[in-house]
Amino acid sequence: MHDLAHDAEHRARVVRRCADLAETLAVVAAGVGDVVLIDLSVRGLGRDPLADLLRGAAVVGLRGPDATDRTGLGLRHVIDASAPVEHILAIIEEAVNGPEDGDPQPDEPAAAADAAAGRLVAVWGPGGAPGRSTMAVNLASEAAAAGQEVILVDADTYGPSLSQQLGVLDETPGIVAACRAHDRDTLDESTLESLLPLIQPRLRFLSGIGVPARWPELSRGGLDGVWDALLRRGSTVVVDVAAVLEEDEDLSYDTVAPQRNAAAISALQRADAVVAVVAADPVSITRLLRDHERLQELDVTELHVIVNRVGAPIPGDRVRDLIASRIPVAALHLLPEETTTCRSASWDGALLAEAAPRSALRRGIRDIAVQSALLQAPTNE
């Protein structure tokens, strides 16, 4: 790279040689230079940093002779480092003088969004452990048992738990690997397949981050790309997300920063339907009613409410009327209180269909998954 910069100085003005990606981003943000010639193997380089670079300059990717893959990270201009200097300079000139990009993002595969054939259902609920993860894992299992091809995703960045609930011993953070692969433009079909183990017939699982401290590894751009890749499989995608929906990170930094709640916000905005799980108590219901405005801000239009742990002394009809009279819902379901059943299933790492197949709670979840249109992926005609 040093020899290339030295040779290029005879034909073009090299205004800065940057030591790392952070320095490159700072230089471009300061408006120095018209084009960035960057080694694609530089540490930390991915779609999000490239998008930042493209906002301030043209970018030409330089692929080294020892590159382990041939990805161009979606860049329009990529060239081998072994190419003659004259050819590299010609590509640089083409990048600088070429047509303006309408979108500062690197190129995406043509019509990627249009290729989505599946249905994404985000399972959310207000704070206070109303049973979000229990609903997500059992809804996904019941839909798969009924014949749907389902992918279950643990995207809870505060308390990931689906691996434990499923009794999965290998807790490899699959969603982190998927985001990294998308960021490096290597999330192809075979890579995605390797990250989606089959945990029961027709049910695949994309594991979560394992340790909550790893949340910065889930970028918004990476998550959006993962949802698209999953949906292109034509499956029903059930995503378990955390309760918190604030975007205060955007107000706390002068530069682009990771978002603590990016996983939940990204999933809710991409979802075809949202399941709000709420406990049958006044605190949980009040939190749902207050958070509904935030859900509307995230463009949630199809909201299904599951009221969990319904029982004495409050009748279910009163709870139903309390919610339905205050917020518009596509459907509202009541499920009975069965704490002992859920605790036993959790200790065994078992689904309700395995631990308590005849329980009223299991039958209620099965009816929601099978008889409603909530988890029905569109059919290709």
C-alpha positions as CSV (number, residue, x, y, z in Angstrom):
1,M,0.0,0.0,0.0
2,H,2.9,2.4,0.8
3,D,4.4,1.8,-2.7
4,L,1.0,2.4,-4.3
5,A,0.6,5.7,-2.5
6,H,4.1,6.7,-3.5
7,D,3.5,5.9,-7.2
8,A,0.1,7.5,-7.2
9,E,1.5,10.8,-6.0
10,H,3.0,11.3,-9.5
11,R,-0.5,11.3,-11.0
12,A,-2.8,12.4,-8.1
13,R,-2.5,14.4,-4.9
14,V,-2.5,12.2,-1.8
15,V,-3.8,14.4,0.9
16,R,-3.7,11.9,3.8
17,R,-2.4,8.4,4.6
18,C,-4.6,7.1,7.4
19,A,-3.4,4.6,9.9
20,D,-6.7,3.0,10.7
21,L,-10.5,3.1,10.0
22,A,-11.2,5.6,12.8
23,E,-8.7,8.1,11.3
24,T,-10.2,7.6,7.8
25,L,-13.7,8.3,9.1
26,A,-12.5,11.5,10.9
27,V,-10.7,12.8,7.8
28,V,-13.7,12.2,5.5
29,A,-16.0,13.8,8.1
30,A,-13.7,16.9,8.1
31,G,-14.2,17.2,4.3
32,V,-10.6,16.4,3.4
33,G,-10.2,14.7,0.0
34,D,-12.5,13.7,-2.8
35,V,-12.0,9.9,-2.9
36,V,-10.9,7.2,-0.4
37,L,-8.8,4.3,-1.5
38,I,-9.3,1.8,1.3
39,D,-8.0,-1.7,1.9
40,L,-11.1,-4.0,2.3
41,S,-9.3,-6.0,4.9
42,V,-8.9,-3.1,7.3
43,R,-10.1,-4.0,10.8
44,G,-13.7,-2.9,11.5
45,L,-14.6,-2.1,7.9
46,G,-18.2,-3.0,7.1
47,R,-21.4,-1.7,5.5
48,D,-22.1,0.9,8.2
49,P,-18.6,2.5,8.2
50,L,-18.7,2.5,4.4
51,A,-22.0,4.3,4.4
52,D,-20.4,7.0,6.5
53,L,-17.5,7.3,4.1
54,L,-19.7,7.4,1.1
55,R,-21.6,10.4,2.6
56,G,-18.4,12.5,2.3
57,A,-16.4,11.1,-0.5
58,A,-16.2,8.5,-3.3
59,V,-14.8,5.2,-2.2
60,V,-12.7,2.7,-4.0
61,G,-12.0,-0.7,-2.4
62,L,-8.6,-2.3,-2.7
63,R,-8.6,-6.1,-2.4
64,G,-5.2,-7.5,-1.3
65,P,-3.6,-10.7,-2.7
66,D,-4.3,-12.6,0.5
67,A,-8.0,-11.8,0.7
68,T,-9.8,-14.8,2.2
69,D,-13.0,-13.9,0.3
70,R,-13.9,-11.9,-2.7
71,T,-16.5,-9.6,-1.2
72,G,-16.6,-6.0,-2.3
73,L,-18.9,-5.0,0.6
74,G,-21.4,-3.7,-2.0
75,L,-19.0,-1.1,-3.4
76,R,-19.3,-0.1,-7.0
77,H,-15.6,0.3,-7.4
78,V,-13.3,-2.6,-6.2
79,I,-9.9,-3.4,-7.7
80,D,-7.1,-5.8,-6.9
81,A,-4.1,-4.3,-5.2
82,S,-1.9,-6.0,-7.8
83,A,-3.4,-4.0,-10.7
84,P,-1.2,-1.4,-12.5
85,V,-1.2,2.0,-10.9
86,E,-2.5,3.5,-14.2
87,H,-5.6,1.2,-13.9
88,I,-6.1,2.0,-10.3
89,L,-5.9,5.8,-11.0
90,A,-8.4,5.3,-13.8
91,I,-10.9,3.7,-11.5
92,I,-10.4,6.4,-8.9
93,E,-11.1,9.1,-11.6
94,E,-14.2,7.1,-12.6
95,A,-15.4,7.0,-9.0
96,V,-14.9,10.7,-8.5
97,N,-16.4,11.8,-11.8
98,G,-19.1,9.1,-12.0
99,P,-22.9,9.7,-11.4
100,E,-23.9,10.8,-8.0
101,D,-25.3,8.1,-5.7
102,G,-28.9,8.6,-4.9
103,D,-28.4,6.6,-1.7
104,P,-25.2,6.9,0.4
105,Q,-25.4,3.2,1.3
106,P,-23.3,0.6,-0.5
107,D,-25.1,-1.2,-3.3
108,E,-27.6,-3.9,-2.2
109,P,-28.6,-6.8,-4.3
110,A,-31.3,-5.7,-6.7
111,A,-34.8,-5.8,-5.4
112,A,-33.7,-7.5,-2.1
113,A,-36.6,-6.1,-0.2
114,D,-39.1,-7.3,-2.9
115,A,-37.7,-10.8,-2.6
116,A,-38.9,-11.2,0.9
117,A,-41.4,-14.0,0.9
118,G,-41.8,-14.7,4.6
119,R,-43.6,-13.0,7.5
120,L,-41.9,-11.5,10.5
121,V,-43.7,-11.5,13.8
122,A,-42.1,-9.6,16.7
123,V,-43.0,-10.7,20.2
124,W,-42.7,-7.8,22.6
125,G,-44.2,-6.7,25.9
126,P,-43.9,-4.0,28.5
127,G,-41.3,-4.3,31.3
128,G,-41.9,-6.6,34.2
129,A,-41.5,-10.1,32.7
130,P,-45.0,-10.7,31.4
131,G,-44.0,-13.9,29.6
132,R,-42.6,-12.6,26.3
133,S,-40.0,-15.4,25.8
134,T,-42.4,-18.2,26.9
135,M,-44.9,-17.0,24.3
136,A,-42.3,-16.5,21.5
137,V,-40.8,-20.0,21.9
138,N,-44.1,-21.8,22.2
139,L,-45.9,-19.9,19.4
140,A,-43.0,-20.7,17.1
141,S,-43.0,-24.4,18.2
142,E,-46.8,-24.8,17.7
143,A,-46.7,-23.1,14.3
144,A,-43.9,-25.5,13.2
145,A,-45.8,-28.5,14.5
146,A,-48.8,-27.4,12.4
147,G,-46.7,-27.4,9.2
148,Q,-45.2,-23.9,9.0
149,E,-41.5,-23.4,8.3
150,V,-40.5,-21.2,11.2
151,I,-37.3,-19.5,12.3
152,L,-37.2,-18.4,16.0
153,V,-34.8,-15.5,16.8
154,D,-33.6,-14.4,20.2
155,A,-33.1,-10.7,19.8
156,D,-33.5,-9.7,23.4
157,T,-30.4,-7.7,24.3
158,Y,-31.3,-7.3,28.0
159,G,-32.1,-10.9,29.0
160,P,-31.6,-13.4,26.2
161,S,-33.0,-16.7,27.4
162,L,-34.3,-18.8,24.5
163,S,-31.3,-21.1,24.4
164,Q,-32.0,-22.1,28.1
165,Q,-35.7,-22.5,27.5
166,L,-35.0,-24.8,24.5
167,G,-32.3,-26.7,26.3
168,V,-29.7,-25.8,23.7
169,L,-26.3,-26.5,25.2
170,D,-24.2,-24.8,22.5
171,E,-25.0,-21.1,23.1
172,T,-23.1,-19.7,20.2
173,P,-24.3,-16.1,19.5
174,G,-25.8,-16.8,16.1
175,I,-27.4,-13.4,15.7
176,V,-24.0,-11.7,16.2
177,A,-22.4,-13.9,13.6
178,A,-25.3,-13.2,11.2
179,C,-24.9,-9.4,11.7
180,R,-21.1,-9.7,11.1
181,A,-21.6,-11.7,7.9
182,H,-24.1,-9.2,6.6
183,D,-21.7,-6.3,7.5
184,R,-19.0,-8.1,5.5
185,D,-21.3,-8.9,2.6
186,T,-20.9,-12.7,3.2
187,L,-24.4,-13.6,4.5
188,D,-25.2,-15.9,1.7
189,E,-27.6,-18.9,1.8
190,S,-25.0,-21.4,3.0
191,T,-23.7,-19.1,5.7
192,L,-27.2,-18.5,7.0
193,E,-28.0,-22.2,6.9
194,S,-25.0,-22.9,9.2
195,L,-26.4,-20.4,11.7
196,L,-29.9,-21.9,11.8
197,P,-29.8,-25.3,13.6
198,L,-33.0,-27.4,13.3
199,I,-34.3,-27.9,16.9
200,Q,-37.5,-29.7,15.9
201,P,-39.1,-30.5,12.5
202,R,-39.6,-27.3,10.5
203,L,-38.3,-25.1,13.4
204,R,-34.9,-23.4,13.1
205,F,-33.3,-21.2,15.8
206,L,-31.0,-18.2,15.5
207,S,-29.5,-17.9,19.0
208,G,-29.1,-14.6,20.9
209,I,-26.1,-12.7,22.2
210,G,-25.8,-14.9,25.3
211,V,-24.2,-12.1,27.4
212,P,-26.2,-8.8,27.5
213,A,-22.9,-6.9,27.4
214,R,-22.4,-7.9,23.8
215,W,-25.3,-5.7,22.6
216,P,-23.0,-3.2,20.7
217,E,-22.2,-6.0,18.3
218,L,-25.7,-5.8,16.9
219,S,-25.8,-2.8,14.6
220,R,-29.0,-1.4,13.1
221,G,-27.8,-1.9,9.6
222,G,-26.7,-5.5,10.3
223,L,-30.0,-6.4,11.9
224,D,-32.0,-4.9,9.0
225,G,-30.0,-7.1,6.7
226,V,-30.5,-10.2,8.8
227,W,-34.3,-9.8,8.8
228,D,-34.3,-9.5,5.0
229,A,-32.1,-12.6,4.6
230,L,-34.3,-14.6,6.9
231,L,-37.5,-13.5,5.1
232,R,-36.1,-14.4,1.7
233,R,-36.2,-18.0,2.9
234,G,-40.0,-17.8,2.8
235,S,-40.4,-18.8,6.5
236,T,-42.3,-17.3,9.3
237,V,-39.8,-15.5,11.5
238,V,-40.7,-15.1,15.2
239,V,-38.4,-12.6,17.0
240,D,-38.3,-12.3,20.7
241,V,-37.3,-8.7,21.7
242,A,-36.8,-6.7,24.9
243,A,-39.2,-4.2,26.4
244,V,-37.2,-1.0,26.2
245,L,-37.9,1.1,23.1
246,E,-36.1,4.4,23.7
247,E,-33.7,5.9,21.2
248,D,-31.8,8.2,23.6
249,E,-28.4,7.1,22.3
250,D,-29.0,9.3,19.3
251,L,-29.1,12.3,21.6
252,S,-26.0,11.4,23.7
253,Y,-23.3,11.4,21.1
254,D,-22.0,13.8,18.5
255,T,-21.0,11.0,16.2
256,V,-22.7,7.8,15.1
257,A,-23.0,5.5,18.1
258,P,-24.4,2.0,18.7
259,Q,-28.0,1.9,19.8
260,R,-28.8,0.0,23.0
261,N,-32.3,-0.9,21.8
262,A,-31.6,-1.3,18.1
263,A,-32.6,-4.9,18.0
264,A,-36.1,-4.3,19.4
265,I,-36.7,-1.2,17.3
266,S,-35.4,-2.7,14.1
267,A,-37.6,-5.8,14.6
268,L,-40.7,-3.9,15.4
269,Q,-40.3,-1.6,12.5
270,R,-39.7,-4.5,10.1
271,A,-42.4,-6.7,11.5
272,D,-45.6,-7.6,9.6
273,A,-47.3,-8.1,13.0
274,V,-46.4,-7.4,16.6
275,V,-47.5,-9.6,19.5
276,A,-47.7,-7.6,22.7
277,V,-47.6,-9.9,25.8
278,V,-49.0,-8.4,28.9
279,A,-49.6,-9.8,32.4
280,A,-53.2,-9.7,33.7
281,D,-52.4,-7.1,36.4
282,P,-53.0,-3.3,36.5
283,V,-49.3,-2.4,36.4
284,S,-48.5,-4.4,33.3
285,I,-51.7,-3.3,31.5
286,T,-51.0,0.3,32.3
287,R,-47.5,0.0,30.9
288,L,-48.9,-1.4,27.7
289,L,-51.4,1.4,27.3
290,R,-48.6,4.0,27.9
291,D,-46.2,2.3,25.4
292,H,-48.8,2.1,22.7
293,E,-48.0,5.6,21.6
294,R,-44.4,4.5,21.1
295,L,-45.5,1.5,19.1
296,Q,-47.4,3.9,16.8
297,E,-44.3,6.0,16.3
298,L,-42.5,2.8,15.2
299,D,-45.3,2.3,12.6
300,V,-46.8,-0.8,14.2
301,T,-50.1,-1.3,12.5
302,E,-51.0,-4.9,13.2
303,L,-51.0,-5.4,16.9
304,H,-52.1,-8.6,18.6
305,V,-52.3,-8.6,22.4
306,I,-51.9,-11.7,24.5
307,V,-53.0,-11.2,28.1
308,N,-51.1,-13.8,30.1
309,R,-51.8,-15.2,33.6
310,V,-55.5,-14.5,33.6
311,G,-57.3,-15.7,36.7
312,A,-59.1,-14.8,39.9
313,P,-60.0,-12.4,41.3
314,I,-60.3,-10.3,38.1
315,P,-62.6,-11.9,35.3
316,G,-61.1,-12.1,31.8
317,D,-64.0,-10.1,30.2
318,R,-63.1,-7.1,32.4
319,V,-59.5,-7.3,31.3
320,R,-60.5,-7.6,27.7
321,D,-62.8,-4.6,27.8
322,L,-60.1,-2.5,29.6
323,I,-57.6,-3.0,26.8
324,A,-59.8,-3.1,23.7
325,S,-61.6,0.1,24.7
326,R,-58.4,2.1,24.9
327,I,-56.1,0.9,22.0
328,P,-56.9,-0.6,18.6
329,V,-55.9,-4.3,18.3
330,A,-56.1,-6.8,15.5
331,A,-56.8,-9.6,18.0
332,L,-56.9,-10.0,21.8
333,H,-56.3,-13.4,23.5
334,L,-56.5,-14.4,27.1
335,L,-54.3,-17.2,28.5
336,P,-54.7,-18.8,32.0
337,E,-52.4,-18.6,34.9
338,E,-50.2,-21.7,35.0
339,T,-47.0,-20.7,36.8
340,T,-46.2,-24.2,38.0
341,T,-46.5,-25.6,34.5
342,C,-44.2,-22.9,33.1
343,R,-41.7,-23.4,35.9
344,S,-41.5,-27.1,35.3
345,A,-41.0,-26.7,31.6
346,S,-38.3,-24.2,32.2
347,W,-36.3,-26.5,34.6
348,D,-36.5,-29.3,32.0
349,G,-35.6,-27.1,29.1
350,A,-38.8,-28.3,27.4
351,L,-41.6,-26.8,25.4
352,L,-45.1,-26.8,26.8
353,A,-46.1,-29.3,24.1
354,E,-43.5,-31.6,25.7
355,A,-43.9,-30.8,29.4
356,A,-47.7,-30.3,29.6
357,P,-49.4,-31.1,26.3
358,R,-52.8,-31.2,27.8
359,S,-52.6,-28.0,29.8
360,A,-55.0,-25.2,29.2
361,L,-52.1,-22.8,28.6
362,R,-50.6,-25.0,25.9
363,R,-53.9,-25.4,24.2
364,G,-54.5,-21.7,24.2
365,I,-51.1,-21.0,22.6
366,R,-51.7,-23.7,20.0
367,D,-55.0,-22.1,19.1
368,I,-53.4,-18.7,18.6
369,A,-50.6,-20.2,16.5
370,V,-52.8,-22.4,14.3
371,Q,-56.3,-21.0,14.1
372,S,-55.4,-17.3,13.7
373,A,-53.6,-15.8,10.7
374,L,-50.9,-14.3,13.0
375,L,-48.1,-16.8,12.1
376,Q,-49.3,-17.7,8.6
377,A,-46.5,-16.9,6.1
378,P,-47.8,-15.8,2.6
379,T,-48.0,-18.5,0.1
380,N,-46.2,-18.3,-3.3
381,E,-48.7,-18.7,-6.1
